[in-house]
Amino acid sequence: MKLEDLHSVYFIGIGGIGMSAIARYLNSRGVRVAGYDRTCTTLTRALEAEGMQIHYEDRPDLIPQDAELVVYTPAVPDSLQELQQVRNSGLTLMKRSEVLGLISRGHKTLAVAGTHGKTTTSTLLTWLLAHASMEPVAFLGGIGLNWQSNYVSGSGEWAVMEADEYDRSFLRLSPKMAAIMSVDPDHLDIYGDPDSMWESGFLAFAKSLPAGRTLFLPERLRSLFEGRLDGQEVISFGIGEGDYRAENLRVENGRFVFDVFFPEDRRLEDLSLIMAGRHNVENAVAALAIALEAGMPVEAAAEGIATFKGIKRRFERVLEREDLVFIDDYAHHPTELKAAISAARELYPGRRITGLFQPHLYSRTRDFQQGFAEALDALDEAVLLDIYPAREEPIPGVSSELISRQMKKAEVPVLHKSEVLEYLKKHRPDVLMTLGAGDIDTLVEPIQQMFNHA
């Protein structure tokens, strides 16, 4: 199938961050785009404003009669009537990852993978290339604040894609260069165990690059891959180590400042990054390395990093006052929670940090309960919300209390979303973090308004 020949495409689950980026890509190229999603959100309203027809009821009769392709996400349950109707109708049905794979073959694609770091790295990479007038097209896993979008339309030769390990989606891409930011276990509902995720996930992705093409890796992971690759060239990055490395890291005026040393004894000094946390400095070094290897002029680097505004829900500073700081973050894995909480400690030393965490998926809560407990114990005060189920049915015995019971803190309340505002009125925080990948983001605006009027 050639995407350029399409006139009408229908999306089942159009409001997903990955689905909506492809919908925007096709819509920008004159394709009629329509879709279904379970809930109306800020993102789906934005898609509607861009001319896409979206409905929020599972109604097969609303699928356009002229649809030539139906795209769906594995996050949609098989029981959905619309999905069943399409499967029985003979309409062409493709997964989101298959469509992204087709798009990747039409560009010089830069693919960024990893359990953590891929959204930040791919978004900053896109901004660096755009800032250098290289006009990339990009499909991102978050809302880049420089564009207020997860899709960037560009006429240049490069495409930036977030390479998602869920459902082994990234194995469908055909990148010119690729990066793997981290290989921590996750999605064990798909892979079964950590070894399988490494072998059939990240290692398979690395080996899918043709021989001679470049794979970017953290220096700490180089030894894990060496001897297992099939002729791919490795360029490493890190803090204090790697072919591209950050040195002289410090905090100045609420921003991380650092130097980067890279091959041929070159360096860039006093780079300034708005995103907090040492993990984001490493992400920035990776983005810089990929951009330079893709042909970005060195002269564009410093201003590119300094003018990057960040990503919605990636350590997003919603409020920052003397009496109150409010940070919203997408962290939904123990490693991500540790990184976000550590970044807050580094930026706001001596202040009391309260974390409001919504676990995402019953299976992830079951698999990483101890890790969640340990990460949340680093807070001064922890509050848990009920588990956000997403695509899953409940698992007997798995609830947020599974985490709270393993924490060292004596009192860890578990709240419904409807109880949060009243709780925060009674227990006014100093530094508040909302954490999680579910629908906890719907609380951000009400919390912000409450504190603005307090």
N, C-alpha and C positions, 0 to 999 in steps of 0.2 A: 504493500500500500504506500502511495506517495501522499504525504500530508498536504503538499501544495495543490493537489487536485481536489481537496475536500471543500464542500460548500456548507455543510451542516453537521455539527458534532454535539453530542449529548453527554453530560458528565453525571455519573451517580456518585455523590459525595463531593460536589463541586466546591464546598467550603473548606476543604482540607488545604493546608498550606502548600503542599506539593501539587495537588490537583488544580488549585486556583491559578498557580503560576503558568501551567500549561494552557488553561482556559484563556488567560490573558494573552499568551503568545499567539494562539489561534485567532482570538478576537481581533488582535492588532493587525492581523494579516487578512482581515476581511471575511473570515469564516463566521457563519451564524452559530453562536454558542448558547446553549440552554443547559439547565441542570436541576438536579434535586439535591437538597441537603436536609438533614433532620432538624436543624435549628437555624434561625435567622441570627446572624452575627454582624459585627462591624465589617468584617471582610466580605460576607455575602452581599451586604448592602452596597459596598464599594463596587463589587462586580456588577450589580444591577445598575448602578449609576453609570457604569461604562458600557451599558447596552445589552447585557446578558439577561436572558429570561430564566428566573429561578423560582421554584416552588418548594414548599416545605412539608408536603404530604406524600406518603408513599402511594402514588397513583399512576399505574402504568398507562392510563388513558391520556396522561399529560406529556408523554414522550412524543416529541415532534415526529410527524409522519415522514418527513423528508430526511431524518437523521441517517447519515451514511456510516457513521462510526459512533459507538458508545464506549466511553472510557470509564473505568471504575477503579476504586481503591480497595485493597484487601481489608481495610478497616471496616468496610460495609459488610454486615452479616449476610450469609447466603439465604436467609429466610426473607430478605427484602423482596416484596412482590415485583418491584420494577426490575430487579436483577433477574429474577426467575422468568419474567416475561421476555426480556431481551434474549436470554439463553434459549428460549423455546421458539424465538421468532426468526432466527436465521440472520439477524443483524450482525454486522461485524463488531465483536466485543474485544477490547484490549485492556490490559492492566495499565495503570499510570506509568509503571516502569518501562513497559514495552514502547509506549509513545515517546517517553523521554529518550529511550535508546534510539529510536528513529531520528529524533531531532539531533542527538549527539553525533550521528554519522554525517550530518549535513554541515558540521562546523569543526573548527579546530577546538576540541573540548578540553577544558581543564576541570577535572573531577576531584572533589574533596570529600574524603570518607573519614570515618572514625566514630566511635561511640560518643565522644565529646569533642567539641571544637570545630565541627564541620560548618555550622551556620556562621559563626563569627569569622572563621578564616575565609570562607567563600564570599561572604558579604564584603569584607575588607579588601579581598583580592579584586572583586568587581569594582569597588570604589577606586582603588589604585589605578586599574586599567582605564576606567572612565576619566579619572582626573588627568591621566596622561593622553587623553584624546584618542584612545584606542577603541572606543565605542563597543564594548562587549555586549552580548546578550546574556542574560543571567536568570537562572531558576534557583531561588533561594528558599531556605527553610525557616525564614523569619522575615519580619517587616524591617527592611533597612531604612533607618531614619533619614538618610540622605535623599531617599526617593519616596518615602512613605509607601513602599511597595515591596512585594516579594518577587516581582518580575521586573527586569530591566531590559528595555528594548534598545538594541544597538545594531548598527549596520556594519560593524567590524567583523574580522574573521574569527575572533575568539568567542567561545561560549563558556561560561562558568556554570557548573552544575554541582549541587550538593548530591553526593553519592550515598544513598540511604542503604544501610545494611539490613533493615527490616525486610523480611520476605525475600532476602537475597536480591533485592531490586538492583543493586549497583552492578551486578554481573551482566546486566543488559546494556550497559554504557560502552561506548567506544572512544575513550579519551586519548588525546595526544600526549598529555602529561597527567599525573594523578598524585594525590597526597593522601596519606593515612595518618590521622592525628592521634589516634589512641585505639587500643584493641581490648578495652575492658569488656567483660561479659555483659550481655543484655539480650533481650528478646529470646530468652531460653524457651519460651513457648514455641518458637520457630526452630531453633537450632538444637534444642535438647540439653546440651551441656557446653561448658566453656571451650573444651577442646574442639568440638564440632564447629563452634562459631569461628574459632581461629582458622581451622583447616578449610572448611567449606565456605567460609565468609571472607575474612580479610586476606588470608594468603591466596585464595582463589582470585580475589579481586586484583591483588598485586600481579599475579601471574597472567591475568587477562590482558595486561599491557603488552603490546608486541615488543620483542627483543630490541634493545637499543633506545627505547623510550624512557623517559625520566620518571622515577618514583621518588617523591619527597617523604621523608620519615623523620620523626624525632630521633635524635642521636641515641637516646636510651633504648629505642626499639631496633636499631640497626642490626645488632647481633642476632635478634630474633628472626630476621628475614634473610640475613646473609647465608649463602649456601643452599637456600631454598628457592631462589628465583631462577628465571629462565633467560638471563641476559639483559634484564632491565638495569638501567643505570640508576644508582641511588645517590641522591643529594640529601644531606641531613641538616637539621636545624635544632636549636635549643637555646637554653639560657646557660651561658658559660661553657657550652660545648656544641660541636657540630660544624659543618661547612659554613653555614650562616648562623651566627650566634650573637645573642644579646649580652652586653656587659654593662657594668656601671649603672645598675638598675637602682632608681630611687623614686620617691614620691615628692612632687613639687606642685603646690596649689591644687591638690586633689586629682592630679594626673600622674600616670607613670611616665617617667623619662628614662631613656636608655640609649646606648650606642649599639650599632650593629657592625660586626666584622664579617667580611665574606671573602670568597676566593680572590686570588691575585693581590692580596694585601690591601684590599680596599676597605673603607669604613664609612659609615654614616654616623654622625654624632648628634646627640641631644634630640632624638626622636621623641615626640610627645603624643601619648595615647590616652583618649578619654576613658576607655574601658578599663575597669578595675581588675586587679588580680594578676598574679604572675602567670597563670595559665593563659591569660589573654595576651600577655607580652609574647609568650611562645607562639600563640596563634598569629600574632602580628608579624613575627619573624618569618613564619611559614608563608604567609600571604606575600610578604616582601620578596622572599626567595623565588616563589612561583612567578610573580609579576616580572621580576628582573630577567628570569630565564625565558619568559615569553616575549621579551623585547622592550619592556618598559624602560625609558631613560632613567638613569640614576638620579638626575636632577629633579624628577617629579616625585621622588619617594618621600622626602621629609614633609613637604606640604600636604601630600596625599594622606599620610598617617595622621597628621595634626588636624586635618579638616574632616576626618571620619567621625560621624555623629553617633555611631553605635547602632544597636538593633533593639527593636521593641522586645521587652521581656528578657533581655540578656543584661542583667545587672542594671536595669533601667532605673535611674534616680527620678522617681515621680515627684517627690518633695525633698528639698534639702534646705532646712532652716536651722537656726541655732538651737531651737528647742525640740526639733523633730526632723528625723531623716526617714524617708519611706522609699524602699527599694523593691522592685518587682523583678523576679527572676524565674526562668523556665526550668530550673534544676529539678530533675525527676529521677536521678540515679545517685547513689551514695557519693560517688566521686565528684559529681557536679555540686551536690550540697556542700561537701567539704570545701570545694574551691570557692563557692559563693560566700560562705560564712567566713572563710579565711580572708577573702578580699575585703569584706566589711570590717573585720578586725584591724586589718592593715590601714585602711583609710580612716577609720573612726576609733583610734585607740582610746581605751579607758571608758568607752560609752557602753551602756547596757543594750544588748541586742536581743530582740524578740523575733522569733521565726514562726510564721504561720504556714504549715506544710500540708499540702493535699497529695496523698499518695496516688499514683497513676497506675491502674491495672491491678487486679487481684493477684495475677501470676507474678508480677514484678515485686509486689509487697511480700508475697510468700517467699520468693527466691532471695530477696535482699533485706529481709527484716532486720537482721543483726547489723548490717552495714548502715541502714537508715538510722537505727537507734544510736550507733556510735557517732554518726555525722551530726545528728541533732543534739547530742549531748554537749557539743561545742557551743551551743547557744546559751545565753543567760536565762532565757525563758523560751520554752517550746510549746506550741499549740498545734494539735493535729485536727484536720478535717476528715470527714468520711472519705473512703476510697472513691476515686473517679473511675468508673468501670470501662469507659470507652467502648471497645468492641466486645468485651467479655461478659459472660454470665458470672454471678457470684460463685466463689469457691468456699465450701463449708469450712468454718473455723478461721477464715481469713478476713480480718478487719483491721482498722487502724490501731485498735487496742493491742494487736500483735506486736506493733512497734513500741507503743508506750510502755508495755509490760517489761520490755527489755532495756529500757532507758534507766540510767542511774538517777535521774531526777525524780524526786518524790511525787510531785504532782504534775502530770501532763494531761491537761484537759483534751477531750475529743469532742469537737463541736460540729453541728450542722452549719451549712453556709448562712442560714437565716439568723444564727446566733452570734455571728462574728462582730457586727457593728456594736451591739450592746456590750459584748465582752471587752472590746477595745475602749469603749467609753469608761468602763469601770477600771480597766487596767491599762492606763494610757502609756504607750511605749515611748522609748527614747529613740532607738533605731529599730524600725520595723521592716521585716523582710517577708513578702508573700512569695512562696516557693511552690512550684509544681507545674505540670504540663496539662492538667485537665481544664476545668472551667473556673479555676480560682481567679483567672484574669478578669472575670465579670465583677469581682469585688473591688478591683483597683479604683475605678472611678467613684463608687460610693464611699470608700475609705478616704480617698483624696478630698472629696467634697465635705465629708464630716470633719476632717482635720482643718480644712480651710475656713470652716465656719465655727470652729471651736473657740 
